[in-house]
């Protein structure tokens, strides 16, 4: 438009400008839903918006939340947007208001990779969560699971976008309301009022924002008892209390941090003397998206996980709990495919598609300069993952456990779980039958020790199909020659190399790490000398195929008669190689308060923080941090189904 306001060519209409949009956001939507007064002293508040546009409603709501001393601890803002504007248009349209503009700049910093689906953006240390449903409003709201306390009914006008305002659309909105949910909109069209009334809303006209004479306010209060689709989960907790987390690796730290953020007092117990003593003590590892031509479950899940990991790393760095370049780096990862080309979804490469250019924000065809930097031939099959990097997991675990509300308790080996039904407490006992700790809620995040503990406690979930997998990596410090031979970024494929990260034991020294082996149903630690020699040989072969130049530079290491010991630990994976995050009981009330987060396999850095948020969301009845179908794929019911199918 001549005034610089972005214009939507699909609907022949422009987005609200700052001039009228801010008044509308404050008076029609925020004020129309009785906010901020309605959310005073609530533990959480959930807002659903039907058209994100340029984000003015979100920014105004965010600012009101920040300024309110009685604000809810957690604010969820869920917004549907079929055609997100570009980051450039978002930046151009930021309001000049000195309160809102800095918030808009934070929003723009996370405004990337918005492929069709669900995206969780995190602000203010994870206490304000923006969940974007990218896609057609009817389709997205039909597929997703959420309950809203307030509804901002927004979007292009009914004349230009009638499907957004018809009876089916209002039915979709009602599905996500509870009795008392407040709804506000600028649209007072008769058919919209009638559609809302038919779905159980009490509708009233109110004085509008000029030049409109009226806007609309509605309260969900149907004459019938609302029925909502059951997800098979326990009823959401009404308030946070005390929780135990068994296991101080990535899974346990992620669960503890997500719960503490919501007000829980969390005690993390582990048999070891320090956190991250198991597989999460890996010297360094990668967080990286998976790609597939059909954009599979794992591909979509990994992108949600990478975004969650990045947000946490950035927030922990802003709090000075992690140091970029020392503890982690977001420099991208080169995927070198050895067997067949890594195919990106075709639509990612097609201008004009709903996925272009958003998909290329995640992963793109490799550039010649990137192959050259890795000393690979120009015809190598490779992909560049822009949103990827490396982390030292132990440092991440330590940073997460520093969150307010978390207490660490080492030297606490759990041998049995008991539930006191009278006091409604879970007790963790040691081998002598002494109680180590007790609380109303317990999260098992013990990796390969999860299944043995469930069995020892006589719980049927001990029959779940979980597999222990030993992994060994080759790791050593650099000298000048080996450091010079390394690429400036990590490389993965069949195995992965983190080429340069600070040594944990020698100040000023740098290391490389290559691996890992996958030794299924092997748990012996430490590995025998023969096993370590075989692991070094395997890692060396992988490196020779992945980066021949690096393997040649490390000849003295891999060909030594007695190379240094491998770093070895045992991981845990489910039969389908997807994580497990949900209640431990077969039914919603079988094992009240007992939850599990495990099965991360070799993708702990990519998926642990997402799974921690998923567990907390399910526990509290929050909007989910990822697509509902993906969340279902991580549920416990699939393991129960497998267990019940096994012959007795």
Secondary structure, 3 states (H helix, E strand, C coil): CCCCCCEECCCCEECCCHHHHHHHHHHHHHCCCCCCHHHCCCCEEEEEECCCCCCHHHHHHHHHHHHCCCCCCEEEEEEEECCCCCHHHHHHCCCCCCCHHHHHHHHHHCCCCCCCEEEEEEECCCCEEEEEEECCHHHHHHHCCCCEEEEECCCCCCCCCHHHCCHHHHHHHHHCEEEEEEEEECCCCHHHHHHHHHCCEEEEEEECCCCCCEEEEEEECCCCCCCCCCCCCCCCCCCCCEEEEECCCHHHHHHHHHHHHCCCEEEEECCCCCCCCCHHHCCCEEECCCCCCCCCHHHHHHHHHHHHHHHHHHHHHHCCCCCECCCEECCCEEEECCCCCCCCCHHHHCCCCCCCCHHHHHEEECCHHHHHHCCCCCCCCEEEECCCEEECHHHHHHHHHCCCCEEEECCCCCCEEEEECCCCEEEEECCCCCEEEEECEEEECCCCHHHHHHHHCCCHHHHCCEEEEEEEEEEEECCHHHHHCCCCCEEECCCEEEEEEECCCCCCCEEEEEECCCEECCCCCCCCHHHHHHHHHHHHHHHHHHCHHHHHHCHHHHCCCCCCCCEEEEEEEECCCCCEEEECCCCCCCCCCEEEEECECCCHHHHHHHHHHHHHHHHHCCCCCCCHHHHHHCCCHHHHHHHHHCCC
